[in-house]
Every structure is written in C-alpha cells, then in structure tokens.
Amino acid sequence: MNYEQLFNDLASNPPNGWRVLHYLSIHDGGGVYLWPSDKTMSVEPQQKGHDSMLCDYSILFEIHVTRIGTARILGRARFYGPTDKRWADWYKKAVIECGAEKPKDKGSSCKTKSVGKWTVGKRLTTPALAASAIRKFLLPPPPSLACLIAKL
C-alpha cells in the first residue's frame, strides 16, 4: 500500500469526526495515524522519548493494509513491558469491555503494541479503495470502537 497516497487522500477529506495526523511508509512499518477529533490526545512525558509510529503521543489509531488488501484499524499504544498497567488497562477496555478483536502482534521494536483491532474490509488494493472503505467504516464507528473511544 502506498501510505503517502492513502494519507493524502484521507487528509484532504478526513473521515467525519477524525483528525488525520501522519503516516509511515511501508519501509518504516507502514500506516496512517489518526485520532477522534473530539478527544484530547494523551502526550508522553518528554523523558520517554519520541517514537516514529506514535510521535509524542501515548495512543493513536493506526490504519494498516496487509499485502492481500485487508484494511484494519489498530489501537496502537506505548508499551513498556509486561508490567505496563496503562497498556493493560487500554487492552482491557478495548478487547474485554468493548469487544474489539484481539490483536495478534507481540509488540514492535519501537515499543508500541496494539490494544485492539477492527477489520475494515478486504481486497482494498489501492489507496482510493482503502480511503473510501475507511470513511464508510468510521461513519459511524462500529460499537466496539465507539465504546473504546468513549472510555479514552
């Protein structure tokens, strides 16, 4: 997926109620990052450092499209190891309380880990198809995603 094109498409016509923040190319992990426009963003303390996925934020929503064209939204949060109570709380809210799909990742080298997953659609092989599907998916967000957003 060409995340620069997907980002430009979404940024020029954002999903209703969402801020489109930035993107990473496929070589850097790949994804477009967004946040609900009516929610305050959680910023990490300066000593925690900058992260290429989340920048200076604690949690964002990442749009990722797999090689076979399955688009998904991941609740991507900072992760500081198995005793990270904040990450565990977001995971509990997303998966247990709100019914999000359980994420499969084990974390990344840049210290982030998904707290929940939502499948947007399949066979979304171009940025235009993916952007259109994402806008429809988020208007309104499915109940499990809306539930997590309300708890943030």
C-alpha positions in Angstrom: 0.0 0.0 0.0 1.2 3.5 -0.8 0.7 5.1 2.6 1.6 8.5 1.3 -1.2 8.4 -1.2 -3.6 7.0 1.4 -2.6 9.7 3.9 -3.1 12.4 1.3 -6.5 11.1 0.3 -7.7 10.9 3.9 -6.1 14.2 5.0 -7.8 16.0 2.1 -11.2 14.5 3.0 -10.9 13.2 6.6 -13.4 10.7 8.0 -16.1 12.6 9.8 -15.0 13.2 13.4 -11.4 12.2 12.9 -8.1 14.0 12.6 -5.6 12.5 10.2 -2.2 13.1 11.8 0.7 11.5 9.9 1.9 8.3 8.1 4.8 6.0 7.9 6.0 4.4 4.7 5.8 0.6 4.3 9.6 0.6 4.9 9.1 2.1 8.3 6.3 -0.2 9.4 3.5 1.3 7.3 0.4 3.0 8.4 -1.7 6.2 8.6 -2.3 7.5 12.1 -5.5 9.2 13.3 -7.4 10.3 16.4 -11.0 11.2 17.2 -11.3 15.0 16.8 -13.4 15.4 19.9 -10.9 13.7 22.2 -7.9 15.2 23.9 -4.7 13.5 22.9 -2.5 11.8 25.5 1.1 13.0 25.3 4.0 11.1 26.7 6.4 12.7 29.2 9.4 14.2 27.4 11.8 11.8 29.1 10.0 8.8 27.5 11.3 9.8 24.0 9.9 10.1 20.5 8.5 7.2 18.6 8.2 7.1 14.8 4.7 5.5 15.0 3.2 7.4 17.8 5.4 10.6 17.7 5.0 12.0 21.2 1.5 10.5 21.9 0.6 7.7 24.2 -2.0 6.1 22.0 -3.2 6.6 18.4 -5.3 4.6 15.9 -3.3 3.1 13.1 -4.7 2.2 9.7 -2.8 -0.6 8.2 -3.4 -2.5 4.9 -2.0 -6.0 4.6 -0.3 -7.3 1.4 -3.5 -9.0 0.4 -5.6 -5.8 0.8 -7.2 -6.4 4.2 -7.5 -3.0 5.9 -7.6 -2.8 9.6 -7.5 -0.2 12.4 -5.3 -0.9 15.3 -5.4 0.9 18.6 -1.7 1.3 18.9 -0.2 2.3 22.3 3.1 2.7 24.0 4.2 -0.5 25.6 6.8 -0.7 28.4 6.8 -4.4 29.1 4.6 -7.0 30.8 4.1 -4.8 33.9 2.7 -1.8 31.9 -0.6 -1.2 33.7 -1.6 1.7 31.4 -1.3 -0.5 28.3 -3.1 -3.4 30.1 -5.9 -1.0 31.0 -6.4 0.1 27.4 -6.3 -3.5 26.2 -8.9 -4.5 28.8 -11.2 -1.6 27.7 -10.8 -2.4 24.0 -11.0 -6.2 24.0 -12.8 -7.3 27.2 -15.2 -4.3 27.9 -15.8 -3.2 24.3 -15.5 -6.3 22.2 -12.7 -5.3 19.8 -10.9 -8.1 18.0 -7.9 -9.4 20.0 -4.7 -8.1 18.3 -2.1 -10.7 17.3 1.1 -8.7 17.4 3.6 -9.2 20.1 4.8 -5.6 20.1 7.4 -3.9 17.9 10.9 -2.9 18.2 9.8 0.7 18.7 8.0 -0.1 21.9 4.4 0.0 20.8 1.8 -2.7 20.9 -1.8 -2.9 19.8 -4.6 -2.8 22.3 -7.4 -3.8 19.9 -8.1 -4.4 16.2 -11.0 -3.7 13.9 -11.2 -5.1 10.4 -12.4 -2.5 7.8 -12.6 -4.6 4.6 -10.9 -6.9 2.2 -9.4 -6.6 -1.3 -8.7 -2.9 -0.8 -5.7 -2.9 -3.1 -5.4 0.8 -3.9 -5.2 3.9 -1.6 -8.5 5.2 -3.1 -10.4 2.0 -2.3 -8.9 1.8 1.2 -9.7 5.5 1.9 -13.3 5.1 0.8 -13.8 2.0 2.9 -12.2 3.6 5.9 -14.5 6.7 5.7 -17.6 4.4 5.5 -16.3 2.2 8.3 -15.9 5.2 10.6 -19.2 6.8 9.9 -20.3 6.0 12.5 -17.6 3.8 14.1 -18.7 0.3 14.9 -20.0 -0.1 18.5 -16.8 -1.7 19.8 -14.6 1.1 18.5 -17.1 3.8 19.7 -17.1 2.1 23.1 -13.3 2.4 23.4 -13.3 6.0 22.2 -15.8 6.9 24.9 -13.5 5.3 27.5 -10.4 7.2 26.4 
